[in-house]
Amino acid sequence: MKTKAVFYHAGCPVCVSAEENVARALDPSRYELEIVHLGQDKSRLAEAEAAGVKSVPALVIGGQAFHINFGADLQALK
């Protein structure tokens, strides 16, 4: 069974670069990767916040948030 991984971002250059690196790094046979652009889909902001995301880009794997660099504070996207 694959582990769900969700990559949240806001479309900024830092986020896009991180998205490309994460997509290459995660083994598709082990992880089901979903990309969520919070700048385009604000309905997912509460979900990201509940998962522990404080800023984007961020990767959530197995319910644990990993913050990558710093592109935008989640509050700025609301």
LUMPAMI-849210 format. One record per residue: residue in three letters; z, x, y of N, C-alpha, C, O in turn. Coordinates in steps of 0.05 Angstrom, whole numbers, padded with zeros to 5 digits, always signed. Layout:
BEGIN
ALAZXYZXYZXYZXY
...
//
This chain:
BEGIN
MET+00000+00017-00024+00000+00000+00000+00000+00018+00025+00015+00037+00027
LYS-00017+00010+00044-00019+00026+00069+00004+00019+00088+00014-00004+00089
THR+00012+00039+00103+00032+00035+00124+00017+00027+00150-00003+00039+00157
LYS+00028+00007+00163+00016-00003+00188+00023+00016+00211+00047+00023+00214
ALA+00004+00024+00227+00008+00040+00250-00006+00026+00274-00029+00017+00271
VAL+00008+00023+00296-00003+00010+00319-00003+00030+00342+00018+00041+00349
PHE-00026+00035+00354-00028+00053+00377-00032+00036+00402-00052+00022+00404
TYR-00012+00038+00420-00013+00023+00445-00022+00041+00467-00013+00064+00469
HIS-00040+00031+00484-00049+00047+00507-00058+00029+00530-00060+00005+00527
ALA-00065+00041+00553-00073+00026+00576-00100+00034+00586-00109+00024+00607
GLY-00114+00050+00571-00142+00057+00579-00145+00081+00597-00168+00088+00603
CYS-00123+00093+00605-00125+00117+00623-00136+00141+00607-00136+00140+00583
PRO-00145+00162+00621-00156+00185+00606-00137+00197+00587-00145+00206+00565
VAL-00111+00199+00594-00091+00209+00575-00090+00192+00550-00089+00203+00528
CYS-00090+00166+00554-00089+00148+00531-00113+00149+00513-00111+00150+00489
VAL-00136+00151+00525-00161+00152+00510-00162+00178+00493-00170+00177+00470
SER-00154+00200+00505-00154+00225+00491-00134+00224+00467-00140+00233+00445
ALA-00110+00212+00472-00090+00210+00451-00100+00191+00429-00096+00197+00405
GLU-00114+00170+00437-00125+00151+00416-00144+00166+00398-00143+00162+00373
GLU-00162+00181+00409-00181+00196+00393-00167+00216+00374-00175+00218+00351
ASN-00147+00229+00384-00132+00248+00367-00116+00234+00345-00116+00244+00322
VAL-00104+00212+00351-00088+00197+00331-00107+00186+00310-00101+00188+00286
ALA-00129+00175+00318-00149+00164+00299-00159+00185+00280-00163+00180+00256
ARG-00163+00209+00290-00172+00231+00272-00149+00242+00254-00154+00250+00231
ALA-00124+00241+00264-00102+00253+00250-00091+00236+00227-00082+00246+00207
LEU-00092+00209+00231-00080+00192+00210-00099+00188+00187-00123+00182+00190
ASP-00089+00193+00163-00104+00190+00139-00109+00160+00134-00090+00145+00129
PRO-00134+00151+00135-00140+00123+00131-00133+00112+00103-00131+00088+00100
SER-00130+00129+00084-00121+00120+00057-00091+00114+00057-00082+00100+00038
ARG-00077+00123+00077-00048+00119+00078-00039+00100+00100-00018+00087+00098
TYR-00055+00099+00122-00047+00084+00145-00069+00064+00154-00093+00070+00154
GLU-00060+00040+00161-00077+00019+00172-00072+00021+00202-00051+00012+00212
LEU-00091+00031+00217-00088+00036+00246-00100+00013+00262-00123+00005+00258
GLU-00083+00002+00280-00092-00018+00299-00090-00006+00327-00069+00005+00334
ILE-00110-00009+00343-00111+00001+00370-00107-00024+00388-00121-00043+00386
VAL-00087-00022+00406-00081-00044+00425-00083-00033+00453-00067-00016+00461
HIS-00102-00043+00469-00106-00036+00497-00090-00056+00513-00099-00078+00518
LEU-00066-00048+00522-00048-00066+00537-00058-00073+00564-00050-00094+00576
GLY-00076-00057+00575-00088-00064+00601-00107-00088+00598-00111-00103+00617
GLN-00118-00092+00574-00137-00114+00569-00123-00137+00555-00132-00160+00557
ASP-00102-00132+00540-00088-00152+00525-00059-00153+00531-00042-00144+00516
LYS-00052-00164+00555-00025-00165+00564-00007-00183+00547+00017-00181+00549
SER-00019-00200+00531-00003-00217+00513+00012-00201+00492+00030-00211+00479
ARG+00005-00176+00488+00018-00158+00468+00040-00141+00481+00053-00125+00466
LEU+00045-00143+00507+00065-00127+00520+00093-00132+00508+00108-00112+00503
ALA+00101-00157+00504+00127-00163+00492+00130-00151+00465+00152-00141+00457
GLU+00109-00152+00449+00109-00140+00422+00114-00110+00424+00130-00099+00409
ALA+00100-00097+00442+00103-00068+00445+00131-00061+00454+00143-00042+00443
GLU+00141-00076+00473+00169-00072+00483+00189-00075+00460+00208-00060+00458
ALA+00186-00096+00444+00204-00102+00422+00203-00080+00401+00223-00075+00387
ALA+00180-00066+00399+00177-00044+00380+00189-00018+00391+00190+00002+00377
GLY+00199-00018+00416+00211+00006+00427+00194+00022+00445+00201+00044+00454
VAL+00170+00012+00451+00151+00026+00468+00162+00025+00497+00167+00003+00507
LYS+00164+00048+00510+00173+00050+00538+00151+00058+00557+00150+00050+00580
SER+00132+00073+00546+00109+00082+00561+00085+00085+00542+00089+00087+00517
VAL+00062+00086+00553+00038+00090+00537+00024+00116+00545+00026+00123+00569
PRO+00011+00129+00527+00005+00121+00500+00030+00124+00482+00046+00141+00485
ALA+00031+00106+00462+00052+00107+00442+00041+00098+00415+00023+00081+00414
LEU+00052+00109+00394+00045+00102+00367+00070+00091+00353+00091+00103+00353
VAL+00067+00067+00341+00089+00056+00326+00081+00056+00296+00061+00044+00288
ILE+00098+00070+00281+00093+00072+00252+00119+00063+00238+00140+00074+00244
GLY+00117+00044+00220+00140+00035+00205+00163+00026+00223+00186+00030+00216
GLY+00156+00014+00246+00176+00004+00264+00189+00024+00282+00207+00018+00297
GLN+00180+00049+00281+00190+00070+00299+00169+00078+00319+00146+00084+00312
ALA+00177+00078+00345+00159+00085+00366+00159+00115+00372+00180+00128+00373
PHE+00135+00126+00374+00131+00154+00381+00115+00155+00407+00093+00146+00408
HIS+00128+00166+00428+00114+00168+00454+00099+00194+00456+00109+00215+00449
ILE+00074+00191+00465+00055+00213+00466+00049+00219+00495+00037+00201+00509
ASN+00057+00242+00506+00052+00248+00534+00063+00226+00551+00082+00213+00543
PHE+00052+00222+00575+00061+00200+00592+00037+00191+00609+00029+00205+00627
GLY+00027+00168+00603+00004+00157+00618+00013+00136+00637+00006+00137+00661
ALA+00029+00116+00628+00039+00095+00645+00064+00083+00633+00067+00080+00609
ASP+00082+00077+00651+00107+00062+00643+00099+00034+00635+00082+00022+00648
LEU+00111+00024+00614+00105-00003+00605+00110-00024+00626+00095-00043+00628
GLN+00130-00020+00642+00136-00039+00664+00113-00041+00684+00109-00062+00696
ALA+00099-00020+00688+00077-00019+00707+00053-00037+00698+00036-00044+00714
LEU+00052-00042+00672+00030-00058+00661+00035-00088+00662+00017-00104+00658
LYS+00060-00095+00668+00067-00124+00670+00056-00138+00694+00060-00162+00698
//
